[in-house]
Amino acid sequence: MASFDADTPGSPAPYEIVRHRPSAALAGSVLRITGYREIARSLIRQTETASLVVPLIISFGAPFAIGLGRAPDDDDRFASFTAGLFGGPVHIRSHGEAHCLQIDFTPPGAYRFFGLPMHLLADRMVPLDDLADADLATFRQALGEARDWPTRFALVERFVGARLARGKAASPAVAWAYESLVATGGGIAIARLADRLDCSRKHLAARFRDEVGAAPKTVARIARFNRATDIAWAEKTSGWADVAAACGYADQAHLVREFNDFAGLTPTAWRAAFG
């Protein structure tokens, strides 16, 4: 979930967003495919809260300034990149010249697509050039040469679909445990998952580190936080104590601590920024 803030409040949005629904061939691996282009010269600030998404960004314009858990510095500039799971807010700045395509993978989908241990991508920004992946470099060039979004989206469907088809899938045990955590909003105990898989919690954590990029407990916390923001966004409850209870937090103070960790804001400040 992201909030946007431009330095010309009240004016039309200084960017355009075009969304493409992933085909059935990408289901379970790709959550969203989005085109983004800034159309006005102004400072644009974005903040993204912690999520279970591994983005791949292909840039056609100026780089973004991005800071993990802090405001970006002048040296924190990234054009085409990916980033693994990060348990905190991500702060993004641009100046009206960014233009990119973003593919949002699930962690198991990213593991299959990149063919890398996911801990190598976690808690960091990884420029695509650092991956030394010739196929990705060719894909990036083809997208840059495409004239419109429909052509780019078609290229994404073909390239990502083919790469997923030949990639190594996450192990059935990790895939099941991950999906269980997401489906329950982090409500299932890690010990119960380990018991069901007949393995130790330590072994399960090691498998998650390689195939997801974060420990099961971290995944559970982010899944619970995402559920809390979904409920609050939909205004299904009358207050934060109700949200805390619905999501299984010990109390409202527990929910506040998690919002501070994953959004960098109190729940009330989060609602003001994102609501």
N, C-alpha and C positions, 0 to 999 in steps of 0.2 A: 504494500500500500504506500502511495507516495502523495506528498503535498507539494503544490507548486506555488511559488511566490515571485512575481515579476516586479521590477522597480517602477512600473507604470500602472498602479492599481486602478481598477475601474475601466480600463481600456480592453478591447478584445484580446483574447489569449494570443500571445506572441509565438505560438507554435501550432502545428497541425499534427494530429495523430490518426493513423489509419490502421485498423485492426483486421487481421485475417484469422479465421477460425481454423485451427489445425485439422487436417483430415483424419479419418479413422486410422490410417496407417501410422500416424504419430501419437495416437492416444496412449496415455500412460507414461509417455516420455516427454512430450512437449505440451506445456500448459497454454502458452500464448505466443503469437507472432505479431509484432507491432512495427509499423513504420512511424518515424518521428522526424519532423523537420521544423526548425525554428524559422520564423518568417518576419521577425522584427528585431532590430538591434536594441537589445535591452538586457540587463542583468537578470538572469532567471535562476532562482534558487529552488532546488528540489530536496526533499528529505524522504528517504525510503526506510520504513521500519523493518525489523528483522522478519525474514520469511524463509520458507522452504523452497526457494527458487535458485537455480544456477543460471544466470543470464549469459548469453553470448551476444555481444554487440559488434556489428560491422559498421564502421564509420565511413561516411561519404563527405564529411565536412570537418569543422574544427573539433578538436578534442574537448572532452569534459574535464573539469577539475573535480576530483572525487576524494573525499576523506572518509575513512572507516572509523566511525565513532567520534569524529572530530571534524571541525571545519577544514577544508582542504587548503594546503599550502600552494605556493606558486609552482612547485615542482611536481605536484600531484596531478599530472595531466595524462589522460588516457583517451586514445582514439578507438581502435578496434581491440577488444579485450574480452576476457571472461573473468568470473569471480565465483569462488565456491561459497559455501554457507558461512555467514558471519553473524554472531549473536549480538547485534547492536544496530543502531541507526547508521545509515549511509547518507552523507551530505554531498550534494552535487551542485556545481555552479557552471553556468555557461553564459555566453554573451551574445546570443542571437545568431550564431553561425553553425550550430550543431545540426547534423543531418545523419540519421543512422537507421539501421534495422536491428531489432532486438528479438532474439529467440529465447524464451523462458523455458528451461528444462526442469523437470523434477530431478532430484539428486540421482535416483537410479537411472533415469534417462541420460543425464550428463555422464555418468559412469560408462554407460554403453556407447555414447557418442564420442567422447574424448579418448576412451581406452586408457585412462590413467587412474592411479590411486587418487581418490578424491581429496585426501588430506593435502595433496600437493597444490590444490586450488583453494583450500579453505583459508579464511581470514586474510585474504590478500587479493589484490588486483593483479591479473596476469595478462600482459599484452600478448596478442596473438603471435607476434614475432618470436616471443620467448618459447612458444610451443614447438617451433621448427617443424610445423606440419604442412607439407607441400600441398596436400589436398585442400586444406583450409585456406591456404594462400590463393590457390586457383579459384576457389569458391568466392572468396572476398573480391577478387578481380572481376569475376563474372557479374556479381551483384552491382559493383560500381559501374560497369558498362551498361547495365540494364536501364531502359529509359523511363520506366514507370513502376508503380507498386505492384500491379497484378503480375508483371513479368518477374519481378523480384520474388514475390510470394510463390510463384510456380517453381522458380529455381530452388527456393528453400525446401519445398515439398519433395522435389526430386533428390536433391543432395542429402538432406537430413534423413529422408526415408531410406535411401540406399545405404547410408552409413550405419543407421540403426540396425538394418536387416543383417549386416555382416558383423556387427559389433558383439562383444561379449556381454551378455546380460548379467545383472546382479544375481547373486545366488538366490535360490528360492527362499531360503531361510531369512536372509536379510530383507528381501522384497516383501515377504509376509510381515515381518516385524515392523518395517517402516510403514507399510500401509495400515497396520493395526494402530500404530501411534497416531497417524494422520486421521484415520476414521473415527477414533475415539477422542480427538482433540487433546491428545496427551494424557488421556484418562486411564490407560491401562498401565499397571505397574511393570517396571523393567524386569523385576524378579519373575513375574508371571510369564513374560515373554521368554526369558531364559529357560524357565522350567518347561514350557511348551516345546521349546527347541532342543531340550535335553543338553544344554550347554551352560557354562558359567557366565555370569554377568561380565567378567573380564574378557572372555572369548567373544561374546556378543559385541562388546565395545570395540574390540580390535577389528572385527569384521565391518562394523559401521564406519570406523575411521577410514578404511580402505574404500568402501563401496558407497558411502553416503557423504563422508567428510566431517562428521560430527558424532559425538557419543549419543547413545539412545536417550540419555537424560536431557541433553541439549535439544535434540529433536522434539522430545515430549514437551519441553518448556516452550519452544517456539510454536508448536502446534496448539498448545493451550492459549498462548498469547494471541495467535491468529484467530482462534475461536472467539476469544473475548472481544477483539476488535470487530469481528463479523457481527456479533450480537449487538454490540454498542452501535455499530453503523446502522443496523436495521432497526434500532430503537425498540427492541422487543422487551426491554425491562425498564423499570421506572428509575433505577439508580445504580451506582457502581457496586453497592453491596449485593444487589441482585445479580449483576454480571459475575461478580466473584463467586457467588454461590452456584450459579448455573455452570460455571467452568471448573469447579472443583478446587478453587483456591481456599486456603485455610481461613482467610478472612480478607477484608478489604485492604488491610495494610500489606498483605502478601501480594495482592493484585497491583497495588501502587508500586511496590518494589520491582515487579516484573515489567511494568510499563516504563519505569525509569531505565531499566537495563536494555530493553529491546526497542524503545522509541526515543529514549532520551528526554522523555516528558512525563509529567503526571497524567493520569487519565483525563482530568478536566482540561489540561493544556492540549492533550492529544485531540480531544473532541473539537476544541477551538481551531486547531491547525488543519485537521483532516475532515472535519464534519461539514 
